[in-house]
Every structure is written in structure tokens, then in C-alpha cells.
Amino acid sequence: SRFESQRDAWVSASSDGRALRDFGKAAAAAEKAALATFDGALATPGSCAPQRKALQDAMRKDVWTIFLAQRLIAERDASDRLSRQLLDRMEKRKATLRVQEKIDLLREEIAAYKAAVSRLLPEWAASLGGDPEEGNAERRLGEVQFTIEDSSAGLVMQNRWKQSQLKQLASKRAHGVSVSLDPALRVLLRPEGLGNFQVFSVGPVGPPSNPATVNFGIMNDGSIADVYREHPEPPLLAVQPAVKVNVNVR
């Protein structure tokens, strides 16, 4: 019959995950046409009421099974759209979304889901309570927006942001002028002599994490008086603190 061929097409589409946009209207029209054909075949109108009722119940049972499959597809599509919108907004901002933004997107998708289900729901089913999964579907969509940051796609996105921030920070540090100060000490031993022996050495002292530079020298010029000094004879040991200035231009 015509209804059976349509039913098979609907079952095939549902099995493939394809949405039937106006399934409710199509199902009502197919049921009406099947009952009209049944009534037209009767010699006496209304003579086979039990059989007619049985036919109608069988058709509605098939339609309800297909509706449930289509409702699941509608929820899946709403969940996918919500995830994409949340991730797209996050990617555009390079940060997680505010709670109100997520709730606004959730409300839009819940409304879209309800509109889709209303087009799928047969008229006779709407009068019996409508979508039996509406409340659960809303809860599941709410979980999507609540856990989007912890989803695999959300975690990958956040890790990518962190890597990008680290690269930008490293790039900023790689340019400019840096100045650092290192402590130093100059030690000069000046025994008697005419300055014909001179030895100088430089090396670090102290802990490896914060060493100081020591310049050590020996010059035997103690016998040479410096007439321009207040004390012409140079001291045997001279110690002078110093600071080493490091300038790095990048």
C-alpha cells in the first residue's frame, strides 16, 4: 500500500540519520489516505469499524516509532549545533565564554529543538502529551554547554591558546635591551719592586647560582713612590669592590 511504501522510506531515512523536516504532516496525510482507501473498499460504510481501528492503531504505532527516531536525530543536531557555536565563539575570543553567553546560546538551541520536534510530532500525539523526552533533552543540552570547556575539542583549543601565548611572550622577550648587574671584587698585591713582575687573573667565587667576579693581580711596584698621592708609598694590599654591568641588545 501507499502507507507501507512511505513508512519504509521513513524507516530508511531514520536508519541513515537523515532528518524528515515535516514528518508530522506527512504522517497525518498518509494515515488519512490509507483510511480513505480502506473506507472506499467497504460495501457498507462503517461495517468494519474494529478492522479500521486496528489498521489505524497499527499505522500510528509505526509512526510513533519513526517519530522517536526522528526526535533523537533532532536532539543530536541541536547538540552538534550548540557545540559548534560554543567552540566558534571561544575560538574567536581566544578565551572561555561568560556564563550568560553560554546560557543565551543554550536557550536558542532549546527553542530550535522544540520547533523541530513540533514539526515531527503527529497531531494525535500532540494531544496525548507531546514529546516525552523534552525535559531530558533540555537537561542533556544543558550539560553540553556546561561541560564544553572540558570536552576534548575544548581542551585542545585551550592548550593551543596557551602555546600561542607562550610563543608571543617569548617573542616579546627576544627583542629589546636588557641590563644586569654582577658583583665584582678587585684585589691587588703590591710587594716591593720596580714593576717588572705583573700577574693578573679573573675568576668567579661564591655559589654557582649567584657568583661574583674577582680580579686578582700581583704587581711588584711597591718601591716606586707616587708623588701625586697623599701617601706616596703604595699599600701592600689593595681591595676595591666593583660592579659589572652587562648590557644585552636584541
FIGU-987339 format. One record per residue (C-alpha): residue number from 1; residue in three letters; chain; x, y, z. Coordinates in Angstrom, 1 decimal. Example, Ala and Ser with C-alpha at 12.3 -4.5 7.8 and 13.67 -1.06 7.14 Angstrom:
+------+------+-------+--------+--------+--------+
: resi : resn : chain :   east :  north :     up :
+------+------+-------+--------+--------+--------+
:    1 :  ALA :     A :   12.3 :   -4.5 :    7.8 :
:    2 :  SER :     A :   13.7 :   -1.1 :    7.1 :
+------+------+-------+--------+--------+--------+
END
This chain:
+------+------+-------+--------+--------+--------+
: resi : resn : chain :   east :  north :     up :
+------+------+-------+--------+--------+--------+
:    1 :  SER :     A :    0.0 :    0.0 :    0.0 :
:    2 :  ARG :     A :    1.0 :    3.6 :   -0.3 :
:    3 :  PHE :     A :    1.3 :    4.0 :    3.5 :
:    4 :  GLU :     A :    3.7 :    1.0 :    3.7 :
:    5 :  SER :     A :    5.9 :    2.4 :    1.0 :
:    6 :  GLN :     A :    6.1 :    5.7 :    2.7 :
:    7 :  ARG :     A :    6.7 :    4.0 :    6.0 :
:    8 :  ASP :     A :    9.6 :    2.1 :    4.5 :
:    9 :  ALA :     A :   11.1 :    5.3 :    3.2 :
:   10 :  TRP :     A :   10.8 :    7.0 :    6.6 :
:   11 :  VAL :     A :   12.4 :    4.0 :    8.3 :
:   12 :  SER :     A :   15.3 :    4.0 :    5.8 :
:   13 :  ALA :     A :   15.9 :    7.8 :    6.3 :
:   14 :  SER :     A :   15.8 :    7.4 :   10.1 :
:   15 :  SER :     A :   18.2 :    4.5 :   10.0 :
:   16 :  ASP :     A :   20.6 :    6.6 :    7.9 :
:   17 :  GLY :     A :   20.3 :    9.5 :   10.4 :
:   18 :  ARG :     A :   18.5 :   11.8 :    7.9 :
:   19 :  ALA :     A :   16.0 :   14.3 :    9.3 :
:   20 :  LEU :     A :   12.4 :   14.4 :    8.0 :
:   21 :  ARG :     A :   11.5 :   18.0 :    8.3 :
:   22 :  ASP :     A :    7.7 :   17.9 :    8.3 :
:   23 :  PHE :     A :    7.2 :   14.3 :    9.3 :
:   24 :  GLY :     A :    4.1 :   15.1 :   11.4 :
:   25 :  LYS :     A :    2.1 :   16.5 :    8.5 :
:   26 :  ALA :     A :    3.3 :   13.7 :    6.1 :
:   27 :  ALA :     A :    2.3 :   11.0 :    8.6 :
:   28 :  ALA :     A :   -1.1 :   12.5 :    9.1 :
:   29 :  ALA :     A :   -1.7 :   12.8 :    5.3 :
:   30 :  ALA :     A :   -0.5 :    9.2 :    4.8 :
:   31 :  GLU :     A :   -2.8 :    7.9 :    7.6 :
:   32 :  LYS :     A :   -5.8 :    9.8 :    6.2 :
:   33 :  ALA :     A :   -5.2 :    8.5 :    2.7 :
:   34 :  ALA :     A :   -4.9 :    4.9 :    3.9 :
:   35 :  LEU :     A :   -8.1 :    5.1 :    5.9 :
:   36 :  ALA :     A :   -9.9 :    6.7 :    2.9 :
:   37 :  THR :     A :   -8.8 :    3.8 :    0.8 :
:   38 :  PHE :     A :  -10.0 :    1.3 :    3.4 :
:   39 :  ASP :     A :  -13.4 :    3.1 :    3.7 :
:   40 :  GLY :     A :  -13.7 :    3.2 :   -0.1 :
:   41 :  ALA :     A :  -13.3 :   -0.6 :   -0.3 :
:   42 :  LEU :     A :  -16.2 :   -1.3 :    2.1 :
:   43 :  ALA :     A :  -19.6 :   -2.2 :    0.6 :
:   44 :  THR :     A :  -21.3 :   -0.7 :    3.6 :
:   45 :  PRO :     A :  -19.7 :    2.3 :    5.2 :
:   46 :  GLY :     A :  -18.8 :    1.7 :    8.9 :
:   47 :  SER :     A :  -19.3 :   -2.0 :    8.6 :
:   48 :  CYS :     A :  -15.8 :   -2.9 :    9.6 :
:   49 :  ALA :     A :  -15.1 :   -0.5 :   12.4 :
:   50 :  PRO :     A :  -12.9 :   -2.9 :   14.5 :
:   51 :  GLN :     A :  -10.8 :   -3.6 :   11.5 :
:   52 :  ARG :     A :  -10.5 :    0.1 :   10.7 :
:   53 :  LYS :     A :   -9.5 :    0.8 :   14.3 :
:   54 :  ALA :     A :   -6.9 :   -1.9 :   14.2 :
:   55 :  LEU :     A :   -5.5 :   -0.5 :   10.9 :
:   56 :  GLN :     A :   -5.3 :    3.0 :   12.4 :
:   57 :  ASP :     A :   -3.6 :    1.7 :   15.6 :
:   58 :  ALA :     A :   -1.0 :   -0.3 :   13.6 :
:   59 :  MET :     A :   -0.2 :    2.8 :   11.4 :
:   60 :  ARG :     A :    0.1 :    5.0 :   14.5 :
:   61 :  LYS :     A :    2.4 :    2.5 :   16.2 :
:   62 :  ASP :     A :    4.7 :    2.6 :   13.2 :
:   63 :  VAL :     A :    4.5 :    6.4 :   13.0 :
:   64 :  TRP :     A :    5.3 :    6.8 :   16.7 :
:   65 :  THR :     A :    8.4 :    4.5 :   16.4 :
:   66 :  ILE :     A :    9.6 :    6.6 :   13.5 :
:   67 :  PHE :     A :    8.9 :    9.8 :   15.4 :
:   68 :  LEU :     A :   11.1 :    8.7 :   18.3 :
:   69 :  ALA :     A :   13.9 :    8.0 :   15.9 :
:   70 :  GLN :     A :   13.5 :   11.4 :   14.3 :
:   71 :  ARG :     A :   13.3 :   13.1 :   17.7 :
:   72 :  LEU :     A :   16.7 :   11.6 :   18.6 :
:   73 :  ILE :     A :   18.1 :   13.0 :   15.3 :
:   74 :  ALA :     A :   16.7 :   16.4 :   16.1 :
:   75 :  GLU :     A :   18.3 :   16.3 :   19.6 :
:   76 :  ARG :     A :   21.6 :   15.2 :   18.1 :
:   77 :  ASP :     A :   21.5 :   18.0 :   15.5 :
:   78 :  ALA :     A :   20.7 :   20.6 :   18.3 :
:   79 :  SER :     A :   23.6 :   19.3 :   20.4 :
:   80 :  ASP :     A :   26.0 :   19.4 :   17.5 :
:   81 :  ARG :     A :   25.0 :   23.0 :   16.6 :
:   82 :  LEU :     A :   25.3 :   24.1 :   20.2 :
:   83 :  SER :     A :   28.8 :   22.6 :   20.5 :
:   84 :  ARG :     A :   29.9 :   24.3 :   17.2 :
:   85 :  GLN :     A :   28.5 :   27.7 :   18.3 :
:   86 :  LEU :     A :   30.2 :   27.5 :   21.7 :
:   87 :  LEU :     A :   33.5 :   26.4 :   20.2 :
:   88 :  ASP :     A :   33.3 :   29.0 :   17.4 :
:   89 :  ARG :     A :   32.7 :   31.8 :   20.0 :
:   90 :  MET :     A :   35.5 :   30.5 :   22.2 :
:   91 :  GLU :     A :   37.9 :   30.4 :   19.2 :
:   92 :  LYS :     A :   37.0 :   33.9 :   18.1 :
:   93 :  ARG :     A :   37.6 :   35.3 :   21.6 :
:   94 :  LYS :     A :   40.6 :   33.0 :   22.4 :
:   95 :  ALA :     A :   39.1 :   32.5 :   25.8 :
:   96 :  THR :     A :   36.2 :   30.7 :   27.6 :
:   97 :  LEU :     A :   32.8 :   32.3 :   27.4 :
:   98 :  ARG :     A :   30.9 :   34.0 :   30.1 :
:   99 :  VAL :     A :   28.1 :   32.1 :   31.8 :
:  100 :  GLN :     A :   25.4 :   34.4 :   30.3 :
:  101 :  GLU :     A :   26.7 :   33.9 :   26.8 :
:  102 :  LYS :     A :   26.5 :   30.2 :   27.1 :
:  103 :  ILE :     A :   23.0 :   30.3 :   28.6 :
:  104 :  ASP :     A :   21.8 :   32.5 :   25.7 :
:  105 :  LEU :     A :   23.1 :   30.0 :   23.1 :
:  106 :  LEU :     A :   21.5 :   27.2 :   25.1 :
:  107 :  ARG :     A :   18.1 :   28.9 :   25.1 :
:  108 :  GLU :     A :   18.3 :   29.4 :   21.3 :
:  109 :  GLU :     A :   19.1 :   25.8 :   20.7 :
:  110 :  ILE :     A :   16.4 :   24.5 :   23.0 :
:  111 :  ALA :     A :   13.9 :   26.7 :   21.2 :
:  112 :  ALA :     A :   15.2 :   25.3 :   17.8 :
:  113 :  TYR :     A :   14.9 :   21.8 :   19.1 :
:  114 :  LYS :     A :   11.3 :   22.3 :   20.3 :
:  115 :  ALA :     A :   10.4 :   23.8 :   16.9 :
:  116 :  ALA :     A :   11.9 :   20.8 :   15.1 :
:  117 :  VAL :     A :   10.0 :   18.4 :   17.3 :
:  118 :  SER :     A :    6.7 :   20.2 :   16.8 :
:  119 :  ARG :     A :    7.1 :   19.6 :   13.1 :
:  120 :  LEU :     A :    7.8 :   15.9 :   13.6 :
:  121 :  LEU :     A :    5.1 :   15.3 :   16.1 :
:  122 :  PRO :     A :    1.8 :   13.8 :   14.7 :
:  123 :  GLU :     A :   -1.3 :   15.8 :   15.6 :
:  124 :  TRP :     A :   -2.9 :   12.9 :   17.5 :
:  125 :  ALA :     A :    0.3 :   12.5 :   19.6 :
:  126 :  ALA :     A :    0.4 :   16.2 :   20.4 :
:  127 :  SER :     A :   -2.9 :   15.9 :   22.2 :
:  128 :  LEU :     A :   -1.6 :   13.0 :   24.3 :
:  129 :  GLY :     A :    1.3 :   14.9 :   25.9 :
:  130 :  GLY :     A :    3.7 :   15.7 :   23.1 :
:  131 :  ASP :     A :    7.4 :   15.0 :   23.3 :
:  132 :  PRO :     A :    8.1 :   12.5 :   26.1 :
:  133 :  GLU :     A :   11.8 :   13.4 :   26.1 :
:  134 :  GLU :     A :   11.5 :   17.2 :   26.2 :
:  135 :  GLY :     A :   12.7 :   17.6 :   29.8 :
:  136 :  ASN :     A :   15.6 :   15.1 :   29.4 :
:  137 :  ALA :     A :   16.6 :   16.7 :   26.1 :
:  138 :  GLU :     A :   16.8 :   20.1 :   27.7 :
:  139 :  ARG :     A :   18.9 :   18.7 :   30.5 :
:  140 :  ARG :     A :   21.3 :   17.0 :   28.1 :
:  141 :  LEU :     A :   21.7 :   20.2 :   26.0 :
:  142 :  GLY :     A :   22.4 :   22.0 :   29.3 :
:  143 :  GLU :     A :   25.2 :   19.5 :   30.0 :
:  144 :  VAL :     A :   26.7 :   20.3 :   26.6 :
:  145 :  GLN :     A :   27.1 :   24.0 :   27.4 :
:  146 :  PHE :     A :   28.2 :   23.4 :   30.9 :
:  147 :  THR :     A :   31.0 :   21.0 :   30.0 :
:  148 :  ILE :     A :   32.1 :   22.5 :   26.7 :
:  149 :  GLU :     A :   35.5 :   23.6 :   28.2 :
:  150 :  ASP :     A :   36.2 :   20.1 :   29.4 :
:  151 :  SER :     A :   35.3 :   18.4 :   26.2 :
:  152 :  SER :     A :   38.1 :   17.0 :   24.0 :
:  153 :  ALA :     A :   37.7 :   19.9 :   21.5 :
:  154 :  GLY :     A :   37.6 :   22.5 :   24.3 :
:  155 :  LEU :     A :   40.8 :   21.1 :   25.9 :
:  156 :  VAL :     A :   42.6 :   21.1 :   22.6 :
:  157 :  MET :     A :   41.6 :   24.6 :   21.9 :
:  158 :  GLN :     A :   42.7 :   25.9 :   25.3 :
:  159 :  ASN :     A :   46.0 :   24.1 :   25.0 :
:  160 :  ARG :     A :   46.5 :   25.8 :   21.6 :
:  161 :  TRP :     A :   45.8 :   29.2 :   23.2 :
:  162 :  LYS :     A :   48.4 :   28.6 :   25.9 :
:  163 :  GLN :     A :   51.0 :   27.6 :   23.4 :
:  164 :  SER :     A :   50.3 :   30.7 :   21.3 :
:  165 :  GLN :     A :   50.6 :   32.9 :   24.4 :
:  166 :  LEU :     A :   53.9 :   31.4 :   25.4 :
:  167 :  LYS :     A :   55.2 :   32.0 :   21.9 :
:  168 :  GLN :     A :   54.1 :   35.6 :   21.9 :
:  169 :  LEU :     A :   55.7 :   36.1 :   25.4 :
:  170 :  ALA :     A :   59.0 :   34.6 :   24.2 :
:  171 :  SER :     A :   58.9 :   36.7 :   21.1 :
:  172 :  LYS :     A :   58.5 :   39.9 :   23.2 :
:  173 :  ARG :     A :   61.3 :   38.9 :   25.5 :
:  174 :  ALA :     A :   63.6 :   38.2 :   22.5 :
:  175 :  HIS :     A :   63.6 :   41.9 :   21.5 :
:  176 :  GLY :     A :   64.8 :   45.0 :   23.3 :
:  177 :  VAL :     A :   67.6 :   45.9 :   25.7 :
:  178 :  SER :     A :   68.4 :   44.1 :   28.9 :
:  179 :  VAL :     A :   70.7 :   45.3 :   31.7 :
:  180 :  SER :     A :   72.0 :   43.1 :   34.5 :
:  181 :  LEU :     A :   74.5 :   43.8 :   37.3 :
:  182 :  ASP :     A :   77.0 :   41.4 :   38.7 :
:  183 :  PRO :     A :   79.1 :   41.9 :   41.9 :
:  184 :  ALA :     A :   82.8 :   42.0 :   41.5 :
:  185 :  LEU :     A :   85.9 :   42.5 :   43.6 :
:  186 :  ARG :     A :   89.4 :   43.8 :   42.7 :
:  187 :  VAL :     A :   92.4 :   42.6 :   44.7 :
:  188 :  LEU :     A :   95.9 :   43.9 :   44.0 :
:  189 :  LEU :     A :   99.0 :   42.7 :   45.9 :
:  190 :  ARG :     A :  101.9 :   45.2 :   45.5 :
:  191 :  PRO :     A :  105.2 :   43.9 :   47.0 :
:  192 :  GLU :     A :  108.4 :   45.9 :   46.8 :
:  193 :  GLY :     A :  110.0 :   46.1 :   43.4 :
:  194 :  LEU :     A :  110.1 :   48.2 :   40.3 :
:  195 :  GLY :     A :  107.1 :   46.8 :   38.5 :
:  196 :  ASN :     A :  108.9 :   44.3 :   36.4 :
:  197 :  PHE :     A :  106.7 :   41.4 :   37.5 :
:  198 :  GLN :     A :  103.0 :   41.5 :   36.9 :
:  199 :  VAL :     A :  100.4 :   38.7 :   37.1 :
:  200 :  PHE :     A :   96.6 :   39.2 :   36.7 :
:  201 :  SER :     A :   93.8 :   36.7 :   36.9 :
:  202 :  VAL :     A :   90.0 :   36.8 :   36.7 :
:  203 :  GLY :     A :   87.6 :   34.1 :   38.1 :
:  204 :  PRO :     A :   84.2 :   33.6 :   39.8 :
:  205 :  VAL :     A :   83.8 :   32.9 :   43.5 :
:  206 :  GLY :     A :   80.7 :   32.1 :   45.5 :
:  207 :  PRO :     A :   77.7 :   29.8 :   44.9 :
:  208 :  PRO :     A :   77.1 :   28.8 :   41.2 :
:  209 :  SER :     A :   73.6 :   30.4 :   41.2 :
:  210 :  ASN :     A :   75.0 :   33.8 :   42.1 :
:  211 :  PRO :     A :   78.8 :   34.0 :   41.6 :
:  212 :  ALA :     A :   80.9 :   37.2 :   42.0 :
:  213 :  THR :     A :   83.8 :   38.0 :   39.7 :
:  214 :  VAL :     A :   87.2 :   38.5 :   41.4 :
:  215 :  ASN :     A :   90.0 :   40.3 :   39.6 :
:  216 :  PHE :     A :   93.3 :   39.3 :   41.3 :
:  217 :  GLY :     A :   96.7 :   40.8 :   40.5 :
:  218 :  ILE :     A :  100.2 :   40.9 :   41.7 :
:  219 :  MET :     A :  102.5 :   43.8 :   40.7 :
:  220 :  ASN :     A :  105.9 :   44.4 :   42.4 :
:  221 :  ASP :     A :  105.8 :   48.2 :   42.2 :
:  222 :  GLY :     A :  105.9 :   48.8 :   46.0 :
:  223 :  SER :     A :  109.3 :   50.6 :   45.7 :
:  224 :  ILE :     A :  108.0 :   53.2 :   43.3 :
:  225 :  ALA :     A :  106.7 :   56.2 :   45.1 :
:  226 :  ASP :     A :  103.7 :   58.1 :   43.7 :
:  227 :  VAL :     A :  104.4 :   61.7 :   44.5 :
:  228 :  TYR :     A :  100.9 :   62.7 :   43.5 :
:  229 :  ARG :     A :   99.3 :   60.7 :   46.3 :
:  230 :  GLU :     A :   98.8 :   61.8 :   49.9 :
:  231 :  HIS :     A :  100.8 :   58.7 :   50.9 :
:  232 :  PRO :     A :  103.5 :   58.2 :   48.3 :
:  233 :  GLU :     A :  104.2 :   54.6 :   49.2 :
:  234 :  PRO :     A :  101.5 :   52.3 :   47.7 :
:  235 :  PRO :     A :   99.8 :   49.8 :   50.1 :
:  236 :  LEU :     A :  100.9 :   46.2 :   50.1 :
:  237 :  LEU :     A :   97.3 :   45.0 :   49.6 :
:  238 :  ALA :     A :   94.6 :   47.0 :   47.8 :
:  239 :  VAL :     A :   91.0 :   45.7 :   47.8 :
:  240 :  GLN :     A :   88.3 :   47.5 :   45.8 :
:  241 :  PRO :     A :   84.6 :   46.4 :   45.4 :
:  242 :  ALA :     A :   83.2 :   46.8 :   41.9 :
:  243 :  VAL :     A :   80.0 :   46.2 :   39.9 :
:  244 :  LYS :     A :   80.0 :   44.5 :   36.4 :
:  245 :  VAL :     A :   77.4 :   46.0 :   34.1 :
:  246 :  ASN :     A :   76.0 :   43.6 :   31.4 :
:  247 :  VAL :     A :   74.1 :   45.3 :   28.6 :
:  248 :  ASN :     A :   72.4 :   43.0 :   26.1 :
:  249 :  VAL :     A :   70.8 :   44.4 :   22.9 :
:  250 :  ARG :     A :   68.5 :   42.1 :   20.9 :
+------+------+-------+--------+--------+--------+
END
